[in-house]
Amino acid sequence: MQKSQTQNGVAGWLGDYRSEATLVILLCLAFAVAPLFTEFFLTSDNLFNLSRQGSYLSIVAIGMALVLIVGGIDLSIGAIMQLVGLCTMLLLGSGVSAGNAFLLALLLGAGLGVINGVLCVYGKMQPFIATLATGGIMTGIVMTYTEGNAVAPQGIDPLFKEIGGGAIAGIPIPAAVMIVVVALFWWVMTNTTYGKNVYAVGSNKNAARNIGVNTNLVLCSVYVVSGTLAALAGYLTFARMGTFQPATAATGGTPVEMVIMAIAAVVLGGGSLVGGKGTVLGAFLGATVSAVMLNYLVLLGMGIWFQRFILAMIIIFVVLLAQKNEAA
């Protein structure tokens, strides 16, 4: 009897985390198969770079997960990363320390998230339109100021570059930050009233309101979280680079591509585009799978345009997977 209950418990757990379990299996297969095609995949340098590169996407994917769970969407995260990166470089160039610039970057991201939340909740705008518009405004500000040129101030706080390129116990600092973010939001979403309220609003907003949940506050808050985490990712990204380079098609990426990859990560992890589903762990694993795949393509010598072809295929796959998740 006890054995049967244990088996049922394991089966129930696997059922609850089916998407996450599938992604873990995919990662195991990737790490087993990839070395057969490229000897560089399992080298310490590549794994170091992979964990650092994947951390940026994982951080923004967690913010996107919360937004998607409540039935919203945030198309401005890539633009927030860009604007925060530019403002950070300008602050550092004016003599502000890396620590103070970090705090100001997070405040800027949170403020931009508040704007998105207010437009969506109190302005009654569709999240797709509101965040597309704010993202366009941010991108316009960045491109107008820089005219597409790099911003590389001299004499900045050396701690800034250390944050982007350094390591703690052999783990890249951005990856260590990502681990903290994943653990924190996993705990918040699984063990706090706030996490339960987020799922309640995503599942049925009217029912959540009827049981006393401040739905407007919850809806606004997820955009603040998304904006703050996008700012964190932007700070870490440009700390690695040490300069600010506007992201365009010519430089190998656009803010839109970060949005697509973040949405893809959440959906791969079991999230839904209509709300009510998704987990922090799933978003993290989805982002990790995406990062491993892109890293593998680079090691195989695939150019940026082929990578975009793969990205387009991912979009089709994710939409089909989202429809399946919504029907389940």
N, C-alpha and C positions, 0 to 999 in steps of 0.2 A: 504493500500500500504506500509506504513511504517512498519507495523507489519510483512508483508511478507518479506520485505527486512531484517528485524531483524532476522527472522527465517532462511533466507538464509545465513545470516552472521554467525549465530550460527552453522548451519549445515556445512558451509564451514570450520569454525574453528575446529569443531570436526573431519571433514574429514582430515584436515592437521595434526591433532594430535591424530589420531585414535589409534596408538600403545600406546602412552603415556596415553590416557584416559583408555584404557584397563588395563594397569598396575596399574593405580590408583584404579580401581575397584577391581582388584586382591588383592591389599594391604588392601583395606577396608574389603574384605571378610576374608583375613588371620587374621586380628586383631579381627574380629568378631567370627571366628570359632576356632582359636587356643586355647583360654582360656577354651573351652569345653573339651579339651583333656589334657591340662596341666595348673595347677594353677599358674605356675611360669612365664608364658609368659609375662603377663602385670605387673609384679612386677617392681618397680623402678630400682632395681639392674640389672635385665635382659635388660630392655629398655636402660639403660645406656651403658651396655656392647654391646648390639646390635648396637646402634648408633656409638659406637667407632669402632667395628669390621667392620661394613659396610662402614665406611669412607675410609678405605684403598682401597677397591675394587672400590668404586665410583671414587676416584681420578685417579686411573690408567685407569678406563673405559673411562673417559673423554678424556685422551690422545689417547687411542685406537680409540675412535670415530672419532677424526680428521684424524688419519691415514687411517681408513677404508673409510671415506668419499672421500678421494682422490684416492681410489682404491689400497691402499697399505695394509701392515699388519706388525705388530711389535711383533715378537716372543721372544724378548729379555727383555721385561719389568720385568718379574720375576727375571731374572738374574741380571738386573740393581739394583733392590731392594736389592738383596743379597750382591752384591759387594759394593754398597753404605753403607749398614748396617755394613759390615766389616770395611770399611775405616773410617766410623764415629766412631766406637768403638776404633779403633787404634788411631785416632786423639784425642779423649777424654782421652784415656789412657796416651797420651803424654803431657797432660796439656792444650790442646786447649779448649776454652770455648764452651758451647753448641750453642751459637749464631754463632760463627765463623765456627764451625763444620757444622751447618745448611747451611750456605752460600756455603761452600766448597762442601757439598753434592749436592746441586742444580747445582753447576758448573760442578761437575763430571757427573751428569746425563745429563746435556745439552751437554757436550763434547761427551759422548757416543752416544747421539742422533745425533750429527753432523756426527760421524763416520758412523752410520747407513744410514743417509741421503746421504752422499757422495757416499757410496758404491751402494746405490739403484739408485741414479740419475746420477752421473757422472761415476760410475763404471759399469753402465748398468746391474747390478745384479738384479735378481728377489728378491723382498722384502722378500719373504718366505725364500729363501736360505740365503740372506745376514744377516737377523736378527736372523735366526736359528744359523748361524755360529758365529756371535758376542756373542749371548747368551751362546753358548757352551764354547767359550773362557772365558767369565766372570765366568761361573760356574766352569770351570777348575781352574781358578786362585783362587777362593774362597776355593775350596776343597783341592787344593794343599797346600795352606797356612795353613788352619786349620786342615787338615787331618780328617775332620768330627767332630772335637771337638769344644766345645763352647769357645768363647772369652769373658772373663769377667774381664776387667781391674778394678783396685781399685782406689778410690779417684777421680772419674770423677765428673764433674760439676753436682750438684744436680738438676739444672734447667732442665737437659736432661730428667730425670725420671718424673719431674713435667709436662713437655710437653706431655709425653706419657700417664700419668695417671691422670693428673689434670683436672679441669673443669673451665669453665667460665659461670657464672650465671646458674649453674646446667647442662650445656652442656659440654660433654667431649671435650677437646681441639682439638683432631683430627677431631671430628665432626664439630667443629666450623671452622676449617681450610677448611674442605670439603665444607661447606656452602659458604665460600668466593670463593673457586675455581669454584664451580658450577655457582655461580652468575656472576663471572668475565667472564668465557668462554661462558656462555649463552649470555651475552651482546656482547662479541667479535664476536660470530658467527651469531648473528641476527642484529647487528647494525653497523658493521664496514666493510670497503672495504676488509680487510683481510678475514673476514668470507665469504663474497660473492665470493672472489677469490678461497677459498678452495672448495666451492660447485661447482664453475665453472670448476675448474680443474678436479674434480671428475666426473662431468657430461660429459664433452667433452674436453679433454686436448688440442686438436688441435684448437678447436673453441676458447678456453680461450686464447691460445697463439696469435691467430689472432686479438683479441680485445685488445692486449697489456699487458696481464697478464704474469708476469715472472714466468712461470710454474715451472722451476727448483728450484727457490727460495721457492716457496710455498711448493713443494714436500719435500724439505729438512727441511723446518721449522716445518712441522707437526711431523717429527721424533725427532726434538729438543724438541718440546712441550711434546711429549710422554716420552722421556727420562727424562726430568725435573720433570714431574709429577710422574713418577715411582720412581725417587730419593726422592721426597717429601714423597711418601707413604712408602718407605723403611726407611727413617729417623723416621717417626712417629711410624712405626711398632716396630722398635727396641728400640725406646724411651719408649714404653710401657713395653717391656720385660726387659730392663735394661742391657741385655747381648746380645751377638750375637750367635745364634745357626744356623748352616747351615741347610737349609731346604732340607730334604731327605724324601724318603718314610718311613723311620724308625721314623722320627720325626713328621709325620703327614701332610706332604705337600711337594710339589716340585715347583720350579719356573714355570714349565709347567702348573700346575694347576691354577696359577694366570692368565696366558695368556688365558687359556680356559674360565675361569670365566669372564674375561674382554671382550673377544669377544662375549660370550654369552649375557652379559649385553647389549652391543651395539645392537646386532641383536634383542634381545627381545624388545628393545626400538624403533625398526623400521629401524635399519641400514641394510646395504647390504654388502655382501662380495665382490662385484664387484665395489663399489664406487657410489658416487652421492647421497646417502641417509644417513640419520642419524641425530640425534640432541643431544645436550648436555643434555637436559632435559630427553630425552629417555634413554640415557646411565645411567644417575643417577637413574632413576626409575627402570631400568633393574637390576642395581647393588643392589638396595635396596630390590627388590623382591628376588634376589638370596641370599642375606644376611639373610633375614627373613626366607627363606626356610631352610638354613643350620642351623640357630639358633634353629629352630623348631625341626629339626632332633636331634640335640644335647640334647635338653630338653627331648625328648622322649627316650633318652638313646641309640640312634643308634651309633654304632662304626664307626671308620674312614673308614673301608673297605666298609661298607654299604653306607657311604657318597660318596665314590668313585664310587660305582655302580650308585648312583643317578647322579653323575657328568657325567658318561658315557651316561646315558639316556638323560641328558640335551644336550650333544653334538649332539646326533641324532635329538632331537627336534629342536635345533637351526639351524642345516643344512637344515632341511625340511622347517623351517620358513624362512630362508634366501632365499631359492629357490622361495618361495611364494612372498617374498618382491621384489625379482628381476623381477619376472613376472608381478608384479602389475604396 
